[in-house]
């Protein structure tokens, strides 16, 4: 969320580059970490892996269209701000997941 925020509010090319590279590096480990975290679910329910892959693929197809639609009416900065919604949801779910594992 920090790198996404830097990318969204910066007007300096260097800060935009830092935000873009940082965001890419931060997101690169998310898929593998998610699969490893849900490994027991995938083992118990084989269909869950198919659903997971389908949902992530749909997200990668639909998200650019949503950003483009918002950007067409309000500008690219507001269009990219749409990414804050799934980022906040992911943060909330990560905190909830940590609390669930802490109770075990």
KEKOL-798937 format. One record per residue: residue in three letters; x negated, y negated, z of N, C-alpha, C in turn. Coordinates in nm, 3 decimals, always signed. Each point is the difference from the previous one (the first is absolute). Last residue first. Layout:
BEGIN
{rose ALA; n_c1 X; n_c2 Y; n_c3 Z; ca_c1 X; ca_c2 Y; ca_c3 Z; c_c1 X; c_c2 Y; c_c3 Z}
...
//
This chain:
BEGIN
{rose UNK; n_c1 +0.484; n_c2 +2.019; n_c3 +1.711; ca_c1 -0.021; ca_c2 +0.146; ca_c3 -0.002; c_c1 -0.104; c_c2 +0.043; c_c3 +0.094}
{rose UNK; n_c1 +0.122; n_c2 -0.462; n_c3 -0.096; ca_c1 +0.090; ca_c2 +0.065; ca_c3 +0.094; c_c1 -0.023; c_c2 +0.148; c_c3 +0.008}
{rose UNK; n_c1 -0.232; n_c2 -0.275; n_c3 -0.314; ca_c1 -0.050; ca_c2 -0.028; ca_c3 +0.134; c_c1 +0.086; c_c2 +0.069; c_c3 +0.106}
{rose UNK; n_c1 +0.121; n_c2 +0.007; n_c3 -0.461; ca_c1 -0.111; ca_c2 +0.092; ca_c3 +0.028; c_c1 -0.055; c_c2 -0.021; c_c3 +0.141}
{rose UNK; n_c1 +0.340; n_c2 -0.289; n_c3 -0.146; ca_c1 +0.055; ca_c2 +0.136; ca_c3 +0.004; c_c1 -0.109; c_c2 +0.102; c_c3 +0.033}
{rose UNK; n_c1 -0.120; n_c2 -0.453; n_c3 -0.068; ca_c1 +0.070; ca_c2 +0.018; ca_c3 +0.129; c_c1 +0.058; c_c2 +0.140; c_c3 +0.013}
{rose UNK; n_c1 -0.202; n_c2 -0.121; n_c3 -0.406; ca_c1 -0.101; ca_c2 +0.007; ca_c3 +0.106; c_c1 +0.064; c_c2 +0.022; c_c3 +0.136}
{rose UNK; n_c1 +0.284; n_c2 -0.070; n_c3 -0.369; ca_c1 -0.066; ca_c2 +0.129; ca_c3 -0.011; c_c1 -0.105; c_c2 +0.018; c_c3 +0.110}
{rose UNK; n_c1 +0.212; n_c2 -0.419; n_c3 -0.043; ca_c1 +0.095; ca_c2 +0.100; ca_c3 +0.051; c_c1 -0.063; c_c2 +0.139; c_c3 -0.001}
{rose UNK; n_c1 -0.245; n_c2 -0.346; n_c3 -0.196; ca_c1 +0.005; ca_c2 -0.019; ca_c3 +0.145; c_c1 +0.093; c_c2 +0.103; c_c3 +0.063}
{rose UNK; n_c1 -0.017; n_c2 -0.004; n_c3 -0.463; ca_c1 -0.128; ca_c2 +0.046; ca_c3 +0.053; c_c1 -0.004; c_c2 -0.014; c_c3 +0.152}
{rose UNK; n_c1 +0.375; n_c2 -0.167; n_c3 -0.236; ca_c1 +0.000; ca_c2 +0.146; ca_c3 +0.003; c_c1 -0.131; c_c2 +0.055; c_c3 +0.055}
{rose UNK; n_c1 +0.032; n_c2 -0.466; n_c3 -0.061; ca_c1 +0.096; ca_c2 +0.043; ca_c3 +0.104; c_c1 +0.001; c_c2 +0.151; c_c3 +0.012}
{rose UNK; n_c1 -0.258; n_c2 -0.183; n_c3 -0.348; ca_c1 -0.058; ca_c2 -0.032; ca_c3 +0.131; c_c1 +0.091; c_c2 +0.047; c_c3 +0.113}
{rose UNK; n_c1 +0.158; n_c2 +0.040; n_c3 -0.441; ca_c1 -0.108; ca_c2 +0.096; ca_c3 +0.024; c_c1 -0.065; c_c2 -0.025; c_c3 +0.136}
{rose UNK; n_c1 +0.324; n_c2 -0.308; n_c3 -0.143; ca_c1 +0.063; ca_c2 +0.130; ca_c3 +0.027; c_c1 -0.106; c_c2 +0.104; c_c3 +0.032}
{rose UNK; n_c1 -0.151; n_c2 -0.417; n_c3 -0.141; ca_c1 +0.055; ca_c2 -0.010; ca_c3 +0.136; c_c1 +0.066; c_c2 +0.132; c_c3 +0.039}
{rose UNK; n_c1 -0.158; n_c2 -0.032; n_c3 -0.437; ca_c1 -0.114; ca_c2 -0.004; ca_c3 +0.093; c_c1 +0.049; c_c2 -0.007; c_c3 +0.144}
{rose UNK; n_c1 +0.311; n_c2 -0.020; n_c3 -0.363; ca_c1 -0.047; ca_c2 +0.136; ca_c3 +0.030; c_c1 -0.119; c_c2 +0.002; c_c3 +0.095}
{rose UNK; n_c1 +0.157; n_c2 -0.435; n_c3 -0.101; ca_c1 +0.109; ca_c2 +0.083; ca_c3 +0.053; c_c1 -0.046; c_c2 +0.144; c_c3 +0.024}
{rose UNK; n_c1 -0.283; n_c2 -0.329; n_c3 -0.211; ca_c1 +0.000; ca_c2 -0.007; ca_c3 +0.146; c_c1 +0.110; c_c2 +0.089; c_c3 +0.060}
{rose UNK; n_c1 -0.057; n_c2 -0.075; n_c3 -0.474; ca_c1 -0.080; ca_c2 +0.109; ca_c3 +0.056; c_c1 -0.006; c_c2 -0.003; c_c3 +0.152}
{rose UNK; n_c1 +0.203; n_c2 -0.347; n_c3 -0.262; ca_c1 +0.089; ca_c2 +0.116; ca_c3 +0.013; c_c1 -0.076; c_c2 +0.117; c_c3 +0.063}
{rose UNK; n_c1 -0.216; n_c2 -0.400; n_c3 -0.135; ca_c1 +0.044; ca_c2 +0.001; ca_c3 +0.139; c_c1 +0.097; c_c2 +0.115; c_c3 +0.025}
{rose UNK; n_c1 -0.158; n_c2 -0.107; n_c3 -0.436; ca_c1 -0.093; ca_c2 +0.083; ca_c3 +0.076; c_c1 +0.038; c_c2 +0.008; c_c3 +0.147}
{rose UNK; n_c1 +0.253; n_c2 -0.282; n_c3 -0.277; ca_c1 +0.015; ca_c2 +0.138; ca_c3 -0.045; c_c1 -0.091; c_c2 +0.094; c_c3 +0.077}
{rose UNK; n_c1 -0.038; n_c2 -0.462; n_c3 +0.067; ca_c1 +0.120; ca_c2 +0.053; ca_c3 +0.067; c_c1 +0.024; c_c2 +0.144; c_c3 -0.041}
{rose UNK; n_c1 -0.351; n_c2 -0.213; n_c3 -0.217; ca_c1 -0.031; ca_c2 +0.005; ca_c3 +0.143; c_c1 +0.118; c_c2 +0.056; c_c3 +0.079}
{rose UNK; n_c1 +0.041; n_c2 -0.082; n_c3 -0.470; ca_c1 -0.074; ca_c2 +0.122; ca_c3 +0.033; c_c1 -0.032; c_c2 +0.010; c_c3 +0.148}
{rose UNK; n_c1 +0.445; n_c2 -0.257; n_c3 -0.182; ca_c1 -0.145; ca_c2 -0.015; ca_c3 -0.010; c_c1 -0.071; c_c2 +0.123; c_c3 +0.053}
{rose UNK; n_c1 +0.490; n_c2 -0.069; n_c3 -0.055; ca_c1 -0.053; ca_c2 -0.084; ca_c3 +0.107; c_c1 -0.150; c_c2 -0.025; c_c3 -0.009}
{rose UNK; n_c1 +0.277; n_c2 +0.263; n_c3 -0.321; ca_c1 +0.089; ca_c2 -0.107; ca_c3 +0.047; c_c1 -0.066; c_c2 -0.096; c_c3 +0.098}
{rose UNK; n_c1 -0.231; n_c2 +0.377; n_c3 -0.186; ca_c1 +0.058; ca_c2 -0.070; ca_c3 -0.116; c_c1 +0.087; c_c2 -0.118; c_c3 +0.043}
{rose UNK; n_c1 -0.188; n_c2 +0.303; n_c3 +0.322; ca_c1 -0.097; ca_c2 -0.097; ca_c3 -0.050; c_c1 +0.055; c_c2 -0.078; c_c3 -0.119}
{rose UNK; n_c1 +0.253; n_c2 +0.358; n_c3 +0.181; ca_c1 -0.004; ca_c2 -0.113; ca_c3 +0.095; c_c1 -0.092; c_c2 -0.109; c_c3 -0.053}
{rose UNK; n_c1 +0.014; n_c2 +0.391; n_c3 -0.253; ca_c1 +0.130; ca_c2 -0.065; ca_c3 -0.001; c_c1 +0.006; c_c2 -0.121; c_c3 +0.092}
{rose UNK; n_c1 -0.391; n_c2 +0.272; n_c3 -0.004; ca_c1 +0.015; ca_c2 -0.077; ca_c3 -0.124; c_c1 +0.132; c_c2 -0.073; c_c3 -0.008}
{rose UNK; n_c1 -0.074; n_c2 +0.292; n_c3 +0.362; ca_c1 -0.089; ca_c2 -0.116; ca_c3 +0.011; c_c1 +0.014; c_c2 -0.088; c_c3 -0.124}
{rose UNK; n_c1 +0.231; n_c2 +0.404; n_c3 -0.009; ca_c1 +0.059; ca_c2 -0.091; ca_c3 +0.100; c_c1 -0.084; c_c2 -0.127; c_c3 +0.012}
{rose UNK; n_c1 -0.168; n_c2 +0.341; n_c3 -0.271; ca_c1 +0.119; ca_c2 -0.059; ca_c3 -0.062; c_c1 +0.068; c_c2 -0.099; c_c3 +0.095}
{rose UNK; n_c1 -0.372; n_c2 +0.255; n_c3 +0.155; ca_c1 -0.040; ca_c2 -0.105; ca_c3 -0.095; c_c1 +0.119; c_c2 -0.067; c_c3 -0.068}
{rose UNK; n_c1 +0.100; n_c2 +0.365; n_c3 +0.301; ca_c1 -0.054; ca_c2 -0.119; ca_c3 +0.065; c_c1 -0.049; c_c2 -0.107; c_c3 -0.099}
{rose UNK; n_c1 +0.161; n_c2 +0.449; n_c3 -0.129; ca_c1 +0.103; ca_c2 -0.102; ca_c3 +0.025; c_c1 -0.060; c_c2 -0.130; c_c3 +0.054}
{rose UNK; n_c1 -0.274; n_c2 +0.391; n_c3 -0.086; ca_c1 +0.064; ca_c2 -0.041; ca_c3 -0.124; c_c1 +0.094; c_c2 -0.119; c_c3 +0.022}
{rose UNK; n_c1 -0.229; n_c2 +0.209; n_c3 +0.361; ca_c1 -0.102; ca_c2 -0.058; ca_c3 -0.086; c_c1 +0.057; c_c2 -0.045; c_c3 -0.135}
{rose UNK; n_c1 +0.282; n_c2 +0.218; n_c3 +0.315; ca_c1 -0.045; ca_c2 -0.128; ca_c3 +0.053; c_c1 -0.102; c_c2 -0.066; c_c3 -0.090}
{rose UNK; n_c1 +0.144; n_c2 +0.435; n_c3 -0.103; ca_c1 +0.106; ca_c2 -0.098; ca_c3 -0.027; c_c1 -0.039; c_c2 -0.138; c_c3 +0.051}
{rose UNK; n_c1 -0.288; n_c2 +0.354; n_c3 +0.103; ca_c1 -0.005; ca_c2 -0.030; ca_c3 -0.144; c_c1 +0.106; c_c2 -0.103; c_c3 -0.037}
{rose UNK; n_c1 -0.005; n_c2 +0.163; n_c3 +0.440; ca_c1 -0.116; ca_c2 -0.086; ca_c3 -0.023; c_c1 -0.013; c_c2 -0.037; c_c3 -0.148}
{rose UNK; n_c1 +0.344; n_c2 +0.299; n_c3 +0.119; ca_c1 +0.025; ca_c2 -0.133; ca_c3 +0.057; c_c1 -0.118; c_c2 -0.093; c_c3 -0.023}
{rose UNK; n_c1 -0.047; n_c2 +0.453; n_c3 -0.133; ca_c1 +0.102; ca_c2 -0.069; ca_c3 -0.081; c_c1 +0.024; c_c2 -0.142; c_c3 +0.050}
{rose UNK; n_c1 -0.282; n_c2 +0.285; n_c3 +0.247; ca_c1 -0.066; ca_c2 -0.039; ca_c3 -0.125; c_c1 +0.097; c_c2 -0.078; c_c3 -0.088}
{rose UNK; n_c1 +0.174; n_c2 +0.179; n_c3 +0.399; ca_c1 -0.101; ca_c2 -0.102; ca_c3 +0.029; c_c1 -0.065; c_c2 -0.051; c_c3 -0.127}
{rose UNK; n_c1 +0.297; n_c2 +0.363; n_c3 -0.030; ca_c1 +0.073; ca_c2 -0.125; ca_c3 +0.028; c_c1 -0.098; c_c2 -0.113; c_c3 +0.024}
{rose UNK; n_c1 -0.182; n_c2 +0.427; n_c3 -0.051; ca_c1 +0.058; ca_c2 -0.046; ca_c3 -0.126; c_c1 +0.075; c_c2 -0.131; c_c3 +0.016}
{rose UNK; n_c1 -0.165; n_c2 +0.209; n_c3 +0.385; ca_c1 -0.111; ca_c2 -0.052; ca_c3 -0.080; c_c1 +0.051; c_c2 -0.052; c_c3 -0.133}
{rose UNK; n_c1 +0.305; n_c2 +0.217; n_c3 +0.289; ca_c1 -0.036; ca_c2 -0.133; ca_c3 +0.049; c_c1 -0.115; c_c2 -0.061; c_c3 -0.081}
{rose UNK; n_c1 +0.165; n_c2 +0.454; n_c3 -0.051; ca_c1 +0.068; ca_c2 -0.100; ca_c3 -0.082; c_c1 -0.038; c_c2 -0.142; c_c3 +0.040}
{rose UNK; n_c1 -0.153; n_c2 +0.385; n_c3 +0.252; ca_c1 -0.072; ca_c2 -0.023; ca_c3 -0.126; c_c1 +0.065; c_c2 -0.106; c_c3 -0.089}
{rose UNK; n_c1 -0.007; n_c2 +0.089; n_c3 +0.534; ca_c1 +0.103; ca_c2 -0.027; ca_c3 -0.100; c_c1 -0.068; c_c2 -0.032; c_c3 -0.133}
{rose UNK; n_c1 -0.273; n_c2 +0.127; n_c3 +0.363; ca_c1 +0.127; ca_c2 +0.058; ca_c3 +0.045; c_c1 +0.110; c_c2 -0.014; c_c3 -0.104}
{rose UNK; n_c1 -0.430; n_c2 -0.189; n_c3 -0.078; ca_c1 -0.015; ca_c2 +0.144; ca_c3 +0.017; c_c1 +0.130; c_c2 +0.068; c_c3 +0.037}
{rose UNK; n_c1 -0.021; n_c2 -0.471; n_c3 -0.031; ca_c1 -0.011; ca_c2 +0.058; ca_c3 -0.133; c_c1 -0.015; c_c2 +0.152; c_c3 +0.007}
{rose UNK; n_c1 -0.001; n_c2 -0.241; n_c3 +0.401; ca_c1 +0.134; ca_c2 -0.007; ca_c3 -0.060; c_c1 -0.003; c_c2 +0.065; c_c3 -0.137}
{rose UNK; n_c1 -0.405; n_c2 -0.046; n_c3 +0.227; ca_c1 +0.082; ca_c2 +0.102; ca_c3 +0.064; c_c1 +0.141; c_c2 +0.003; c_c3 -0.058}
{rose UNK; n_c1 -0.306; n_c2 -0.336; n_c3 -0.152; ca_c1 -0.036; ca_c2 +0.135; ca_c3 -0.042; c_c1 +0.086; c_c2 +0.109; c_c3 +0.061}
{rose UNK; n_c1 -0.025; n_c2 -0.512; n_c3 +0.024; ca_c1 +0.124; ca_c2 +0.076; ca_c3 -0.016; c_c1 -0.027; c_c2 +0.144; c_c3 -0.042}
{rose UNK; n_c1 -0.360; n_c2 -0.304; n_c3 +0.066; ca_c1 +0.083; ca_c2 -0.021; ca_c3 +0.118; c_c1 +0.127; c_c2 +0.085; c_c3 -0.007}
{rose UNK; n_c1 -0.297; n_c2 -0.010; n_c3 -0.370; ca_c1 -0.059; ca_c2 +0.072; ca_c3 +0.112; c_c1 +0.086; c_c2 -0.010; c_c3 +0.125}
{rose UNK; n_c1 +0.131; n_c2 -0.247; n_c3 -0.379; ca_c1 +0.014; ca_c2 +0.143; ca_c3 -0.027; c_c1 -0.057; c_c2 +0.082; c_c3 +0.116}
{rose UNK; n_c1 -0.057; n_c2 -0.464; n_c3 +0.022; ca_c1 +0.141; ca_c2 +0.035; ca_c3 +0.014; c_c1 +0.022; c_c2 +0.149; c_c3 -0.022}
{rose UNK; n_c1 -0.428; n_c2 -0.177; n_c3 -0.075; ca_c1 +0.031; ca_c2 -0.002; ca_c3 +0.143; c_c1 +0.144; c_c2 +0.041; c_c3 +0.024}
{rose UNK; n_c1 -0.142; n_c2 -0.053; n_c3 -0.446; ca_c1 -0.061; ca_c2 +0.117; ca_c3 +0.063; c_c1 +0.030; c_c2 +0.011; c_c3 +0.148}
{rose UNK; n_c1 +0.152; n_c2 -0.386; n_c3 -0.231; ca_c1 +0.066; ca_c2 +0.121; ca_c3 -0.050; c_c1 -0.056; c_c2 +0.125; c_c3 +0.068}
{rose UNK; n_c1 -0.197; n_c2 -0.431; n_c3 +0.097; ca_c1 +0.133; ca_c2 +0.019; ca_c3 +0.057; c_c1 +0.065; c_c2 +0.131; c_c3 -0.045}
{rose UNK; n_c1 -0.440; n_c2 -0.220; n_c3 -0.115; ca_c1 +0.004; ca_c2 +0.113; ca_c3 +0.092; c_c1 +0.138; c_c2 +0.033; c_c3 +0.051}
{rose UNK; n_c1 -0.084; n_c2 -0.369; n_c3 -0.301; ca_c1 -0.056; ca_c2 +0.120; ca_c3 -0.062; c_c1 +0.006; c_c2 +0.123; c_c3 +0.092}
{rose UNK; n_c1 +0.128; n_c2 -0.466; n_c3 +0.108; ca_c1 +0.104; ca_c2 +0.088; ca_c3 -0.051; c_c1 -0.054; c_c2 +0.132; c_c3 -0.054}
{rose UNK; n_c1 -0.295; n_c2 -0.341; n_c3 +0.162; ca_c1 +0.089; ca_c2 +0.040; ca_c3 +0.109; c_c1 +0.104; c_c2 +0.100; c_c3 -0.047}
{rose UNK; n_c1 -0.293; n_c2 -0.194; n_c3 -0.315; ca_c1 -0.072; ca_c2 +0.093; ca_c3 +0.086; c_c1 +0.087; c_c2 +0.049; c_c3 +0.116}
{rose UNK; n_c1 +0.180; n_c2 -0.331; n_c3 -0.288; ca_c1 -0.023; ca_c2 +0.126; ca_c3 -0.072; c_c1 -0.070; c_c2 +0.104; c_c3 +0.085}
{rose UNK; n_c1 +0.056; n_c2 -0.432; n_c3 +0.177; ca_c1 +0.130; ca_c2 +0.067; ca_c3 -0.012; c_c1 -0.016; c_c2 +0.134; c_c3 -0.071}
{rose UNK; n_c1 -0.378; n_c2 -0.278; n_c3 +0.027; ca_c1 +0.036; ca_c2 +0.053; ca_c3 +0.132; c_c1 +0.132; c_c2 +0.075; c_c3 -0.003}
{rose UNK; n_c1 -0.138; n_c2 -0.223; n_c3 -0.391; ca_c1 -0.089; ca_c2 +0.113; ca_c3 +0.028; c_c1 +0.036; c_c2 +0.064; c_c3 +0.134}
{rose UNK; n_c1 +0.238; n_c2 -0.389; n_c3 -0.114; ca_c1 +0.028; ca_c2 +0.107; ca_c3 -0.095; c_c1 -0.084; c_c2 +0.124; c_c3 +0.028}
{rose UNK; n_c1 -0.076; n_c2 -0.394; n_c3 +0.257; ca_c1 +0.132; ca_c2 +0.057; ca_c3 +0.028; c_c1 +0.032; c_c2 +0.117; c_c3 -0.091}
{rose UNK; n_c1 -0.395; n_c2 -0.242; n_c3 -0.081; ca_c1 -0.012; ca_c2 +0.072; ca_c3 +0.127; c_c1 +0.133; c_c2 +0.068; c_c3 +0.034}
{rose UNK; n_c1 +0.001; n_c2 -0.280; n_c3 -0.372; ca_c1 -0.078; ca_c2 +0.119; ca_c3 -0.027; c_c1 -0.015; c_c2 +0.085; c_c3 +0.125}
{rose UNK; n_c1 +0.205; n_c2 -0.417; n_c3 +0.044; ca_c1 +0.087; ca_c2 +0.089; ca_c3 -0.077; c_c1 -0.071; c_c2 +0.131; c_c3 -0.030}
{rose UNK; n_c1 -0.249; n_c2 -0.340; n_c3 +0.203; ca_c1 +0.093; ca_c2 +0.061; ca_c3 +0.095; c_c1 +0.098; c_c2 +0.094; c_c3 -0.070}
{rose UNK; n_c1 -0.296; n_c2 -0.241; n_c3 -0.273; ca_c1 -0.076; ca_c2 +0.093; ca_c3 +0.085; c_c1 +0.092; c_c2 +0.069; c_c3 +0.100}
{rose UNK; n_c1 +0.179; n_c2 -0.344; n_c3 -0.277; ca_c1 -0.028; ca_c2 +0.123; ca_c3 -0.075; c_c1 -0.073; c_c2 +0.103; c_c3 +0.085}
{rose UNK; n_c1 +0.342; n_c2 -0.367; n_c3 +0.201; ca_c1 -0.141; ca_c2 +0.008; ca_c3 -0.033; c_c1 -0.027; c_c2 +0.134; c_c3 -0.068}
{rose UNK; n_c1 +0.411; n_c2 -0.120; n_c3 +0.198; ca_c1 -0.008; ca_c2 -0.069; ca_c3 -0.128; c_c1 -0.143; c_c2 -0.001; c_c3 -0.052}
{rose UNK; n_c1 +0.332; n_c2 +0.310; n_c3 +0.376; ca_c1 -0.123; ca_c2 -0.064; ca_c3 -0.044; c_c1 +0.016; c_c2 -0.067; c_c3 -0.136}
{rose UNK; n_c1 +0.334; n_c2 +0.269; n_c3 +0.252; ca_c1 -0.008; ca_c2 -0.141; ca_c3 +0.038; c_c1 -0.123; c_c2 -0.071; c_c3 -0.056}
{rose UNK; n_c1 +0.106; n_c2 +0.476; n_c3 -0.082; ca_c1 +0.120; ca_c2 -0.079; ca_c3 -0.028; c_c1 -0.016; c_c2 -0.149; c_c3 +0.027}
{rose UNK; n_c1 -0.349; n_c2 +0.325; n_c3 +0.094; ca_c1 +0.024; ca_c2 -0.008; ca_c3 -0.144; c_c1 +0.117; c_c2 -0.093; c_c3 -0.031}
{rose UNK; n_c1 -0.094; n_c2 +0.096; n_c3 +0.450; ca_c1 -0.108; ca_c2 -0.082; ca_c3 -0.058; c_c1 +0.024; c_c2 -0.020; c_c3 -0.148}
{rose UNK; n_c1 +0.289; n_c2 +0.294; n_c3 +0.217; ca_c1 +0.027; ca_c2 -0.139; ca_c3 +0.039; c_c1 -0.106; c_c2 -0.094; c_c3 -0.056}
{rose UNK; n_c1 -0.066; n_c2 +0.457; n_c3 -0.059; ca_c1 +0.114; ca_c2 -0.043; ca_c3 -0.081; c_c1 +0.034; c_c2 -0.145; c_c3 +0.031}
{rose UNK; n_c1 -0.329; n_c2 +0.204; n_c3 +0.262; ca_c1 -0.050; ca_c2 -0.027; ca_c3 -0.135; c_c1 +0.112; c_c2 -0.044; c_c3 -0.093}
{rose UNK; n_c1 +0.123; n_c2 +0.121; n_c3 +0.439; ca_c1 -0.089; ca_c2 -0.115; ca_c3 +0.004; c_c1 -0.050; c_c2 -0.035; c_c3 -0.140}
{rose UNK; n_c1 +0.260; n_c2 +0.384; n_c3 +0.075; ca_c1 +0.082; ca_c2 -0.118; ca_c3 +0.000; c_c1 -0.087; c_c2 -0.126; c_c3 +0.000}
//
